[in-house]
Amino acid sequence: MPSASYYQRQAKTLLIWATTTKDKVYAGQLCAQAAKELEQAERAREVISDLNSLLAEFNIQQLIKG
């Protein structure tokens, strides 16, 4: 899974394109896609957070065993 910063960069690019186009329908589609990219960024952050807690728990267990 790409990182949160990847999705944020994608969203930023889409929003730049949305502001430069004169086609309002296309601008709306780009903004909608940017919103989806930001949702993906949040999911990526949650996955990393979950992995960090699992790793911390594993490390604690290893310390207890050792």
PDB file of N, CA, C and O in Angstrom:
ATOM      1  N   MET A   1       0.844  -1.169   0.000  1.00  0.00           N
ATOM      2  CA  MET A   1       0.000   0.000   0.000  1.00  0.00           C
ATOM      3  C   MET A   1       0.895   1.239   0.000  1.00  0.00           C
ATOM      4  O   MET A   1       1.833   1.334   0.792  1.00  0.00           O
ATOM      5  N   PRO A   2       0.602   2.184  -0.889  1.00  0.00           N
ATOM      6  CA  PRO A   2       1.384   3.425  -0.888  1.00  0.00           C
ATOM      7  C   PRO A   2       1.229   4.196   0.426  1.00  0.00           C
ATOM      8  O   PRO A   2       0.284   3.978   1.185  1.00  0.00           O
ATOM      9  N   SER A   3       2.154   5.078   0.669  1.00  0.00           N
ATOM     10  CA  SER A   3       2.132   5.850   1.910  1.00  0.00           C
ATOM     11  C   SER A   3       1.086   6.956   1.858  1.00  0.00           C
ATOM     12  O   SER A   3       0.574   7.305   0.794  1.00  0.00           O
ATOM     13  N   ALA A   4       0.782   7.496   3.031  1.00  0.00           N
ATOM     14  CA  ALA A   4      -0.174   8.597   3.122  1.00  0.00           C
ATOM     15  C   ALA A   4       0.321   9.795   2.315  1.00  0.00           C
ATOM     16  O   ALA A   4      -0.472  10.480   1.669  1.00  0.00           O
ATOM     17  N   SER A   5       1.618  10.046   2.350  1.00  0.00           N
ATOM     18  CA  SER A   5       2.147  11.207   1.618  1.00  0.00           C
ATOM     19  C   SER A   5       1.970  11.037   0.106  1.00  0.00           C
ATOM     20  O   SER A   5       1.780  12.022  -0.607  1.00  0.00           O
ATOM     21  N   TYR A   6       2.031   9.813  -0.383  1.00  0.00           N
ATOM     22  CA  TYR A   6       1.782   9.565  -1.807  1.00  0.00           C
ATOM     23  C   TYR A   6       0.377  10.020  -2.179  1.00  0.00           C
ATOM     24  O   TYR A   6       0.184  10.756  -3.146  1.00  0.00           O
ATOM     25  N   TYR A   7      -0.608   9.568  -1.391  1.00  0.00           N
ATOM     26  CA  TYR A   7      -1.997   9.938  -1.671  1.00  0.00           C
ATOM     27  C   TYR A   7      -2.208  11.443  -1.529  1.00  0.00           C
ATOM     28  O   TYR A   7      -2.978  12.035  -2.286  1.00  0.00           O
ATOM     29  N   GLN A   8      -1.537  12.059  -0.574  1.00  0.00           N
ATOM     30  CA  GLN A   8      -1.663  13.507  -0.401  1.00  0.00           C
ATOM     31  C   GLN A   8      -1.092  14.249  -1.605  1.00  0.00           C
ATOM     32  O   GLN A   8      -1.668  15.239  -2.056  1.00  0.00           O
ATOM     33  N   ARG A   9       0.025  13.782  -2.120  1.00  0.00           N
ATOM     34  CA  ARG A   9       0.601  14.408  -3.322  1.00  0.00           C
ATOM     35  C   ARG A   9      -0.338  14.251  -4.517  1.00  0.00           C
ATOM     36  O   ARG A   9      -0.505  15.173  -5.316  1.00  0.00           O
ATOM     37  N   GLN A  10      -0.946  13.070  -4.628  1.00  0.00           N
ATOM     38  CA  GLN A  10      -1.898  12.839  -5.715  1.00  0.00           C
ATOM     39  C   GLN A  10      -3.071  13.815  -5.603  1.00  0.00           C
ATOM     40  O   GLN A  10      -3.484  14.419  -6.593  1.00  0.00           O
ATOM     41  N   ALA A  11      -3.597  13.960  -4.398  1.00  0.00           N
ATOM     42  CA  ALA A  11      -4.727  14.863  -4.183  1.00  0.00           C
ATOM     43  C   ALA A  11      -4.342  16.296  -4.527  1.00  0.00           C
ATOM     44  O   ALA A  11      -5.117  17.015  -5.158  1.00  0.00           O
ATOM     45  N   LYS A  12      -3.160  16.709  -4.118  1.00  0.00           N
ATOM     46  CA  LYS A  12      -2.698  18.070  -4.399  1.00  0.00           C
ATOM     47  C   LYS A  12      -2.605  18.303  -5.903  1.00  0.00           C
ATOM     48  O   LYS A  12      -3.026  19.347  -6.403  1.00  0.00           O
ATOM     49  N   THR A  13      -2.058  17.335  -6.614  1.00  0.00           N
ATOM     50  CA  THR A  13      -1.955  17.450  -8.071  1.00  0.00           C
ATOM     51  C   THR A  13      -3.331  17.560  -8.717  1.00  0.00           C
ATOM     52  O   THR A  13      -3.545  18.391  -9.599  1.00  0.00           O
ATOM     53  N   LEU A  14      -4.252  16.724  -8.276  1.00  0.00           N
ATOM     54  CA  LEU A  14      -5.612  16.763  -8.824  1.00  0.00           C
ATOM     55  C   LEU A  14      -6.280  18.112  -8.561  1.00  0.00           C
ATOM     56  O   LEU A  14      -6.976  18.646  -9.424  1.00  0.00           O
ATOM     57  N   LEU A  15      -6.065  18.657  -7.366  1.00  0.00           N
ATOM     58  CA  LEU A  15      -6.664  19.955  -7.049  1.00  0.00           C
ATOM     59  C   LEU A  15      -6.044  21.077  -7.874  1.00  0.00           C
ATOM     60  O   LEU A  15      -6.737  22.020  -8.256  1.00  0.00           O
ATOM     61  N   ILE A  16      -4.763  20.984  -8.146  1.00  0.00           N
ATOM     62  CA  ILE A  16      -4.118  21.977  -9.016  1.00  0.00           C
ATOM     63  C   ILE A  16      -4.730  21.908 -10.410  1.00  0.00           C
ATOM     64  O   ILE A  16      -5.044  22.933 -11.015  1.00  0.00           O
ATOM     65  N   TRP A  17      -4.892  20.692 -10.906  1.00  0.00           N
ATOM     66  CA  TRP A  17      -5.511  20.539 -12.223  1.00  0.00           C
ATOM     67  C   TRP A  17      -6.939  21.086 -12.224  1.00  0.00           C
ATOM     68  O   TRP A  17      -7.372  21.719 -13.187  1.00  0.00           O
ATOM     69  N   ALA A  18      -7.663  20.833 -11.131  1.00  0.00           N
ATOM     70  CA  ALA A  18      -9.051  21.296 -11.045  1.00  0.00           C
ATOM     71  C   ALA A  18      -9.127  22.821 -11.102  1.00  0.00           C
ATOM     72  O   ALA A  18     -10.063  23.378 -11.675  1.00  0.00           O
ATOM     73  N   THR A  19      -8.147  23.488 -10.511  1.00  0.00           N
ATOM     74  CA  THR A  19      -8.185  24.956 -10.524  1.00  0.00           C
ATOM     75  C   THR A  19      -7.727  25.538 -11.857  1.00  0.00           C
ATOM     76  O   THR A  19      -8.012  26.698 -12.156  1.00  0.00           O
ATOM     77  N   THR A  20      -7.023  24.748 -12.657  1.00  0.00           N
ATOM     78  CA  THR A  20      -6.519  25.287 -13.922  1.00  0.00           C
ATOM     79  C   THR A  20      -7.441  24.999 -15.107  1.00  0.00           C
ATOM     80  O   THR A  20      -7.333  25.646 -16.149  1.00  0.00           O
ATOM     81  N   THR A  21      -8.341  24.036 -14.953  1.00  0.00           N
ATOM     82  CA  THR A  21      -9.231  23.733 -16.071  1.00  0.00           C
ATOM     83  C   THR A  21     -10.392  24.721 -16.106  1.00  0.00           C
ATOM     84  O   THR A  21     -10.822  25.246 -15.079  1.00  0.00           O
ATOM     85  N   LYS A  22     -10.880  24.956 -17.311  1.00  0.00           N
ATOM     86  CA  LYS A  22     -12.044  25.831 -17.473  1.00  0.00           C
ATOM     87  C   LYS A  22     -13.339  25.017 -17.511  1.00  0.00           C
ATOM     88  O   LYS A  22     -14.435  25.573 -17.449  1.00  0.00           O
ATOM     89  N   ASP A  23     -13.199  23.710 -17.613  1.00  0.00           N
ATOM     90  CA  ASP A  23     -14.355  22.815 -17.670  1.00  0.00           C
ATOM     91  C   ASP A  23     -14.820  22.524 -16.247  1.00  0.00           C
ATOM     92  O   ASP A  23     -14.143  21.816 -15.501  1.00  0.00           O
ATOM     93  N   LYS A  24     -15.964  23.066 -15.874  1.00  0.00           N
ATOM     94  CA  LYS A  24     -16.449  22.935 -14.503  1.00  0.00           C
ATOM     95  C   LYS A  24     -16.810  21.489 -14.142  1.00  0.00           C
ATOM     96  O   LYS A  24     -16.623  21.069 -13.000  1.00  0.00           O
ATOM     97  N   VAL A  25     -17.318  20.745 -15.095  1.00  0.00           N
ATOM     98  CA  VAL A  25     -17.663  19.335 -14.831  1.00  0.00           C
ATOM     99  C   VAL A  25     -16.394  18.541 -14.544  1.00  0.00           C
ATOM    100  O   VAL A  25     -16.334  17.761 -13.593  1.00  0.00           O
ATOM    101  N   TYR A  26     -15.390  18.750 -15.375  1.00  0.00           N
ATOM    102  CA  TYR A  26     -14.120  18.051 -15.182  1.00  0.00           C
ATOM    103  C   TYR A  26     -13.475  18.476 -13.867  1.00  0.00           C
ATOM    104  O   TYR A  26     -12.908  17.644 -13.158  1.00  0.00           O
ATOM    105  N   ALA A  27     -13.556  19.755 -13.539  1.00  0.00           N
ATOM    106  CA  ALA A  27     -13.006  20.240 -12.269  1.00  0.00           C
ATOM    107  C   ALA A  27     -13.696  19.534 -11.099  1.00  0.00           C
ATOM    108  O   ALA A  27     -13.042  19.159 -10.126  1.00  0.00           O
ATOM    109  N   GLY A  28     -14.995  19.357 -11.192  1.00  0.00           N
ATOM    110  CA  GLY A  28     -15.737  18.651 -10.146  1.00  0.00           C
ATOM    111  C   GLY A  28     -15.289  17.204 -10.017  1.00  0.00           C
ATOM    112  O   GLY A  28     -15.170  16.681  -8.909  1.00  0.00           O
ATOM    113  N   GLN A  29     -15.042  16.562 -11.141  1.00  0.00           N
ATOM    114  CA  GLN A  29     -14.568  15.171 -11.119  1.00  0.00           C
ATOM    115  C   GLN A  29     -13.178  15.093 -10.487  1.00  0.00           C
ATOM    116  O   GLN A  29     -12.892  14.182  -9.710  1.00  0.00           O
ATOM    117  N   LEU A  30     -12.329  16.045 -10.822  1.00  0.00           N
ATOM    118  CA  LEU A  30     -10.982  16.063 -10.245  1.00  0.00           C
ATOM    119  C   LEU A  30     -11.037  16.290  -8.730  1.00  0.00           C
ATOM    120  O   LEU A  30     -10.289  15.664  -7.978  1.00  0.00           O
ATOM    121  N   CYS A  31     -11.914  17.175  -8.293  1.00  0.00           N
ATOM    122  CA  CYS A  31     -12.062  17.424  -6.854  1.00  0.00           C
ATOM    123  C   CYS A  31     -12.593  16.181  -6.138  1.00  0.00           C
ATOM    124  O   CYS A  31     -12.164  15.864  -5.029  1.00  0.00           O
ATOM    125  N   ALA A  32     -13.518  15.489  -6.774  1.00  0.00           N
ATOM    126  CA  ALA A  32     -14.053  14.262  -6.181  1.00  0.00           C
ATOM    127  C   ALA A  32     -12.957  13.208  -6.064  1.00  0.00           C
ATOM    128  O   ALA A  32     -12.863  12.513  -5.052  1.00  0.00           O
ATOM    129  N   GLN A  33     -12.136  13.091  -7.092  1.00  0.00           N
ATOM    130  CA  GLN A  33     -11.033  12.129  -7.042  1.00  0.00           C
ATOM    131  C   GLN A  33     -10.021  12.534  -5.984  1.00  0.00           C
ATOM    132  O   GLN A  33      -9.466  11.675  -5.297  1.00  0.00           O
ATOM    133  N   ALA A  34      -9.773  13.830  -5.843  1.00  0.00           N
ATOM    134  CA  ALA A  34      -8.857  14.315  -4.807  1.00  0.00           C
ATOM    135  C   ALA A  34      -9.372  13.938  -3.420  1.00  0.00           C
ATOM    136  O   ALA A  34      -8.593  13.544  -2.552  1.00  0.00           O
ATOM    137  N   ALA A  35     -10.668  14.055  -3.215  1.00  0.00           N
ATOM    138  CA  ALA A  35     -11.259  13.670  -1.928  1.00  0.00           C
ATOM    139  C   ALA A  35     -11.048  12.177  -1.662  1.00  0.00           C
ATOM    140  O   ALA A  35     -10.773  11.777  -0.531  1.00  0.00           O
ATOM    141  N   LYS A  36     -11.178  11.362  -2.700  1.00  0.00           N
ATOM    142  CA  LYS A  36     -10.941   9.921  -2.545  1.00  0.00           C
ATOM    143  C   LYS A  36      -9.478   9.642  -2.192  1.00  0.00           C
ATOM    144  O   LYS A  36      -9.176   8.769  -1.379  1.00  0.00           O
ATOM    145  N   GLU A  37      -8.588  10.396  -2.815  1.00  0.00           N
ATOM    146  CA  GLU A  37      -7.158  10.219  -2.518  1.00  0.00           C
ATOM    147  C   GLU A  37      -6.871  10.571  -1.051  1.00  0.00           C
ATOM    148  O   GLU A  37      -6.070   9.903  -0.397  1.00  0.00           O
ATOM    149  N   LEU A  38      -7.516  11.604  -0.548  1.00  0.00           N
ATOM    150  CA  LEU A  38      -7.316  11.980   0.855  1.00  0.00           C
ATOM    151  C   LEU A  38      -7.884  10.916   1.801  1.00  0.00           C
ATOM    152  O   LEU A  38      -7.334  10.684   2.877  1.00  0.00           O
ATOM    153  N   GLU A  39      -8.978  10.276   1.400  1.00  0.00           N
ATOM    154  CA  GLU A  39      -9.512   9.162   2.187  1.00  0.00           C
ATOM    155  C   GLU A  39      -8.501   8.011   2.216  1.00  0.00           C
ATOM    156  O   GLU A  39      -8.286   7.386   3.255  1.00  0.00           O
ATOM    157  N   GLN A  40      -7.892   7.746   1.078  1.00  0.00           N
ATOM    158  CA  GLN A  40      -6.873   6.699   1.006  1.00  0.00           C
ATOM    159  C   GLN A  40      -5.678   7.056   1.896  1.00  0.00           C
ATOM    160  O   GLN A  40      -5.092   6.179   2.532  1.00  0.00           O
ATOM    161  N   ALA A  41      -5.321   8.334   1.939  1.00  0.00           N
ATOM    162  CA  ALA A  41      -4.217   8.775   2.792  1.00  0.00           C
ATOM    163  C   ALA A  41      -4.537   8.474   4.255  1.00  0.00           C
ATOM    164  O   ALA A  41      -3.670   8.029   5.007  1.00  0.00           O
ATOM    165  N   GLU A  42      -5.775   8.718   4.650  1.00  0.00           N
ATOM    166  CA  GLU A  42      -6.174   8.444   6.036  1.00  0.00           C
ATOM    167  C   GLU A  42      -6.125   6.945   6.320  1.00  0.00           C
ATOM    168  O   GLU A  42      -5.675   6.527   7.387  1.00  0.00           O
ATOM    169  N   ARG A  43      -6.583   6.143   5.374  1.00  0.00           N
ATOM    170  CA  ARG A  43      -6.522   4.679   5.550  1.00  0.00           C
ATOM    171  C   ARG A  43      -5.079   4.212   5.686  1.00  0.00           C
ATOM    172  O   ARG A  43      -4.775   3.351   6.512  1.00  0.00           O
ATOM    173  N   ALA A  44      -4.201   4.775   4.883  1.00  0.00           N
ATOM    174  CA  ALA A  44      -2.785   4.398   4.942  1.00  0.00           C
ATOM    175  C   ALA A  44      -2.208   4.737   6.311  1.00  0.00           C
ATOM    176  O   ALA A  44      -1.432   3.961   6.869  1.00  0.00           O
ATOM    177  N   ARG A  45      -2.590   5.907   6.862  1.00  0.00           N
ATOM    178  CA  ARG A  45      -2.122   6.284   8.204  1.00  0.00           C
ATOM    179  C   ARG A  45      -2.639   5.297   9.251  1.00  0.00           C
ATOM    180  O   ARG A  45      -1.908   4.928  10.170  1.00  0.00           O
ATOM    181  N   GLU A  46      -3.898   4.870   9.116  1.00  0.00           N
ATOM    182  CA  GLU A  46      -4.481   3.920  10.066  1.00  0.00           C
ATOM    183  C   GLU A  46      -3.763   2.580  10.006  1.00  0.00           C
ATOM    184  O   GLU A  46      -3.513   1.960  11.039  1.00  0.00           O
ATOM    185  N   VAL A  47      -3.431   2.134   8.802  1.00  0.00           N
ATOM    186  CA  VAL A  47      -2.731   0.858   8.650  1.00  0.00           C
ATOM    187  C   VAL A  47      -1.366   0.930   9.331  1.00  0.00           C
ATOM    188  O   VAL A  47      -0.975   0.006  10.045  1.00  0.00           O
ATOM    189  N   ILE A  48      -0.649   2.018   9.112  1.00  0.00           N
ATOM    190  CA  ILE A  48       0.666   2.180   9.740  1.00  0.00           C
ATOM    191  C   ILE A  48       0.518   2.211  11.256  1.00  0.00           C
ATOM    192  O   ILE A  48       1.316   1.613  11.978  1.00  0.00           O
ATOM    193  N   SER A  49      -0.496   2.904  11.730  1.00  0.00           N
ATOM    194  CA  SER A  49      -0.732   2.983  13.173  1.00  0.00           C
ATOM    195  C   SER A  49      -1.005   1.590  13.741  1.00  0.00           C
ATOM    196  O   SER A  49      -0.474   1.224  14.790  1.00  0.00           O
ATOM    197  N   ASP A  50      -1.837   0.818  13.042  1.00  0.00           N
ATOM    198  CA  ASP A  50      -2.138  -0.548  13.483  1.00  0.00           C
ATOM    199  C   ASP A  50      -0.874  -1.399  13.491  1.00  0.00           C
ATOM    200  O   ASP A  50      -0.636  -2.158  14.431  1.00  0.00           O
ATOM    201  N   LEU A  51      -0.072  -1.273  12.454  1.00  0.00           N
ATOM    202  CA  LEU A  51       1.160  -2.056  12.380  1.00  0.00           C
ATOM    203  C   LEU A  51       2.134  -1.664  13.488  1.00  0.00           C
ATOM    204  O   LEU A  51       2.804  -2.519  14.066  1.00  0.00           O
ATOM    205  N   ASN A  52       2.206  -0.366  13.779  1.00  0.00           N
ATOM    206  CA  ASN A  52       3.095   0.088  14.850  1.00  0.00           C
ATOM    207  C   ASN A  52       2.665  -0.486  16.197  1.00  0.00           C
ATOM    208  O   ASN A  52       3.513  -0.894  16.990  1.00  0.00           O
ATOM    209  N   SER A  53       1.349  -0.524  16.469  1.00  0.00           N
ATOM    210  CA  SER A  53       0.913  -1.094  17.746  1.00  0.00           C
ATOM    211  C   SER A  53       1.172  -2.596  17.807  1.00  0.00           C
ATOM    212  O   SER A  53       1.541  -3.123  18.856  1.00  0.00           O
ATOM    213  N   LEU A  54       0.980  -3.277  16.694  1.00  0.00           N
ATOM    214  CA  LEU A  54       1.269  -4.711  16.679  1.00  0.00           C
ATOM    215  C   LEU A  54       2.761  -4.966  16.887  1.00  0.00           C
ATOM    216  O   LEU A  54       3.136  -5.882  17.619  1.00  0.00           O
ATOM    217  N   LEU A  55       3.597  -4.177  16.261  1.00  0.00           N
ATOM    218  CA  LEU A  55       5.032  -4.316  16.415  1.00  0.00           C
ATOM    219  C   LEU A  55       5.453  -4.039  17.865  1.00  0.00           C
ATOM    220  O   LEU A  55       6.282  -4.757  18.424  1.00  0.00           O
ATOM    221  N   ALA A  56       4.879  -2.999  18.461  1.00  0.00           N
ATOM    222  CA  ALA A  56       5.199  -2.675  19.852  1.00  0.00           C
ATOM    223  C   ALA A  56       4.791  -3.820  20.776  1.00  0.00           C
ATOM    224  O   ALA A  56       5.539  -4.188  21.681  1.00  0.00           O
ATOM    225  N   GLU A  57       3.613  -4.379  20.548  1.00  0.00           N
ATOM    226  CA  GLU A  57       3.143  -5.503  21.365  1.00  0.00           C
ATOM    227  C   GLU A  57       4.066  -6.712  21.211  1.00  0.00           C
ATOM    228  O   GLU A  57       4.414  -7.369  22.193  1.00  0.00           O
ATOM    229  N   PHE A  58       4.455  -6.995  19.978  1.00  0.00           N
ATOM    230  CA  PHE A  58       5.366  -8.099  19.720  1.00  0.00           C
ATOM    231  C   PHE A  58       6.687  -7.885  20.448  1.00  0.00           C
ATOM    232  O   PHE A  58       7.205  -8.806  21.079  1.00  0.00           O
ATOM    233  N   ASN A  59       7.232  -6.679  20.365  1.00  0.00           N
ATOM    234  CA  ASN A  59       8.503  -6.382  21.027  1.00  0.00           C
ATOM    235  C   ASN A  59       8.406  -6.541  22.533  1.00  0.00           C
ATOM    236  O   ASN A  59       9.333  -7.049  23.164  1.00  0.00           O
ATOM    237  N   ILE A  60       7.307  -6.119  23.108  1.00  0.00           N
ATOM    238  CA  ILE A  60       7.113  -6.279  24.557  1.00  0.00           C
ATOM    239  C   ILE A  60       7.096  -7.757  24.911  1.00  0.00           C
ATOM    240  O   ILE A  60       7.710  -8.165  25.897  1.00  0.00           O
ATOM    241  N   GLN A  61       6.407  -8.556  24.127  1.00  0.00           N
ATOM    242  CA  GLN A  61       6.339  -9.999  24.375  1.00  0.00           C
ATOM    243  C   GLN A  61       7.733 -10.628  24.294  1.00  0.00           C
ATOM    244  O   GLN A  61       8.071 -11.515  25.078  1.00  0.00           O
ATOM    245  N   GLN A  62       8.527 -10.159  23.342  1.00  0.00           N
ATOM    246  CA  GLN A  62       9.875 -10.690  23.205  1.00  0.00           C
ATOM    247  C   GLN A  62      10.734 -10.317  24.417  1.00  0.00           C
ATOM    248  O   GLN A  62      11.554 -11.118  24.867  1.00  0.00           O
ATOM    249  N   LEU A  63      10.551  -9.126  24.936  1.00  0.00           N
ATOM    250  CA  LEU A  63      11.288  -8.714  26.132  1.00  0.00           C
ATOM    251  C   LEU A  63      10.876  -9.535  27.354  1.00  0.00           C
ATOM    252  O   LEU A  63      11.712  -9.892  28.184  1.00  0.00           O
ATOM    253  N   ILE A  64       9.603  -9.822  27.452  1.00  0.00           N
ATOM    254  CA  ILE A  64       9.115 -10.614  28.582  1.00  0.00           C
ATOM    255  C   ILE A  64       9.671 -12.035  28.518  1.00  0.00           C
ATOM    256  O   ILE A  64      10.049 -12.603  29.543  1.00  0.00           O
ATOM    257  N   LYS A  65       9.720 -12.608  27.317  1.00  0.00           N
ATOM    258  CA  LYS A  65      10.245 -13.972  27.150  1.00  0.00           C
ATOM    259  C   LYS A  65      11.749 -14.032  27.430  1.00  0.00           C
ATOM    260  O   LYS A  65      12.256 -15.028  27.947  1.00  0.00           O
ATOM    261  N   GLY A  66      12.445 -12.961  27.082  1.00  0.00           N
ATOM    262  CA  GLY A  66      13.910 -12.958  27.156  1.00  0.00           C
ATOM    263  C   GLY A  66      14.368 -12.630  28.507  1.00  0.00           C
ATOM    264  O   GLY A  66      15.572 -12.581  28.756  1.00  0.00           O
TER     265      GLY A  66
END
